[in-house]
Every structure is written in structure tokens, then in C-alpha cells.
Amino acid sequence: MFRKRVSSTPLISTLATIAVAMACASYLATSVAGEDEEKSQKDSAVATASNAAPIYGITIPPGYRDWKLISITRLEGKANQLRAQFGNDIAVKAIKEGTIPFPDGSIIAAAHWSSEASAPNNEVLSVLGVSSFVTGTPVNVQFMVKDSKKYASTAGWGFADFKDGKPGDEALHNSCFACHQPAKAHDYVFAHYAPAP
């Protein structure tokens, strides 16, 4: 007639254990996913496919145009170009914090376009006595990939240059590291982070 009261303590303890286990699993899954994403970016940038840059074996990292902007450069003279430098999360964090040398896994992209005067913009800006230039025809895109072991002979950096999605020849890639010597104090990276206006 009278039921024996069953203690809820074991049930609560079991539920608490399950909740803790689920939280730990969720944290580990998120952490591993983040590591996998960074590794995937690096692995996809370094490959041995036929479309890889000679010497360094670097291919165009997917989605690089969605990376964060580091800086913008304008060239005048024999080459009139507008250039934008982008970085993956590792590179952007390092350049913002002034971390030298850059950590392994850093990838910097430099996209180059011809610089062209903008007639519509200049119709408005001419009254101010200034001229407007916009991106024109794509010229090429270059990459620097940091892997201190793989690219030990070039201070830890691998280089790649692509035009119309195709890598430049070996002679071009042989000159990359020499071109970056003037930026040795900044771990061979010319770009500096442009602060928010």
C-alpha cells in the first residue's frame, strides 16, 4: 500500500556526469574542428598537384579572397598597379600583434591588378582637384606560406606566383626569396598592418 521512496541522488549524479561528458565532448570537437580547419588551409596551400608552384609545391588556397585585408599598395611607373595583401587568421593575428618571426601556418596572399582611372568617379572628384583609380585587369596573385621545417633554406617561407590560375616558371620562383631580402627585419614580409581609420 505504501511505496518505498526511492532516492533521486543516483539519478541526479548520473545526469550530472552525462552533462559534463557532453560539454567536454563539445569542447573537444570544436577545438579539433578549429585545428582541422587551420591544417586544411595549410595542406591545401601546399600540394604536389600539376597546378602547384615549382620548387615550393604551393597551390592557390581556396577562399583566400575572403581572408582579412592586411594592407593596400599602389605602384606607379613602369607598372601601374593596385595591390592588396590578405592573410589567413594565423598571419593576421601575428601581423597585428607584431609577432616576428611569423608562426608556422601563416599564409599571406598578395593580389595584383592594373590601376585604371575611373571616369565616373572623376566626374565627381575633379571639382576637388583629385583623381580616382580603381582595380582593372587582374595581373597575378602571390603567396607566402610559413613552414619553418619544409622551407628551412628560405627562412621558413615558401613562395608562389600565379597568373590566370597557373603557376609561374621555376626561374621566377627562384628569384622570390632574393626579392624579399630587404624585408628581412620583418621576417621577409613587406606588408604592414593597415589600422582601421
Secondary structure, DSSP 8 states (H G I E B T S, - for coil): -------SHHHHHHHHHHHHHHHHHHHHHHHHHHHHHHHHHHHHHB--STTS-TTT-B---TTGGGSEEEEEEEE-SSS-EEEEEEE-HHHHHHHHHT-SS--TT-EEEEEEEEEEE-HHHHHHHGGGT---EEEEEEEEEEEEEE-TTTTGGGTTEEEEEEETTEE--HHHHHTHHHHTGGGGGGTT---------
